[in-house]
């Protein structure tokens, strides 16, 4: 059951990212940078809620607290009890580990598909010279679309980093294993991005500093989550 929940969260995160990007792109903004900032924040908030809060809320019990909607939350845990760490924290940790490797696996799968379609277009020519002069395409645009690579969606990358950092800071005091997991995930992410920018993506677009400033402003709020939830975790007797 735990593995199912973990996999379900990862799959839902992928769907959420696609829906939020499509929705904000459809709404439209005055500049490309402004649109990317809105997409970054929208995707991050959606991922953070689904990863960092939904699993916890689904198992929360608010019957002992005077909180709104307390009748809706009648799960087995009303505090950070030992059993909470056995079930909820364990599932959450597994989700964070899968997130570290999910993008790498996804990228490998996409690269394999791209390689297959390109070689198929080249009629599986054996030599480099034959591959350069052989194609099934009848128009330049079709050929370029197949071989130019995907666009570099930088906003999508920012939101993934934010989600990893905020989830780690939110529960890191009670689940210290999240810190090395986050470091491992960021190192894997850095290496994967270097590879993709060099060999997979198109040349990134020229943008102003709005995305960078937005990232700094958001990351400065992460320690607040750490302090607040850490106090709650440490005061549990």
Phi, psi and omega in degrees: 000319180299316180296324179295315180297318179299311179296323180297318180298317180296317180294316179298322177302318179297317179295318181298315180302315181296316182294316182295317179299316180295319183293312182290326175296322179293322179297312177080147177222170188296320182235159179295320180296317179297319179297319180293323177296315180296319179295317179303310182292320180295315179294318180298311181299319180295314180294318182296319178294314183292322183274314189269340186238323189298315179297320180291316180295325181295336180252007184276150176235112183257013186296335181268002183240147177271077183235152176299147177061026183295335178289341180280337184250096182235041179286187185277349187237123176255002179198178178279074182276167176304321179293330177298318179291328180292317185262296187292311181297323178296315178295318180297318179296319178298321178298317179295324178294315179298322178300329179297322187253351185298314182295325177296314178297319179297317181295320178298317179297317180293322178295322178294318178296317179299316178300318181296314181294321180292315179294325176296320177296328179274009178058032177055041177298145186272323184261158179298320181295320178293322180294327181287338185245007183240131176200152176268350183289146180251356180226148181298319182300319179295320181293315180296318181299327181284326189252354185278343181091170182279158175289148181275107184267084187294327180298323178297323180291317179302314185296326179292320178295315179303314183299316180297316182293312184292320178296321179293316180292327183292319185242008185296326181295319180275335180234077185300338179299339180296330182293309175295329176296317179296318179298315178300317180297320180290324177293316177298317179299316180298314181295318180295320180293322177298318178295313184294319180296325182281325191235345189243310187276161169288168177299127181300148179288159176277124183230161175277193187267015182296318181296320180293314178297320178298320179296316180297316180298319180290314183295334177294341180273345182300317178300333178296319176296321180298313183295313185295308183286330177296322177299318179295316182295319184285336181271002177282119183276000000 
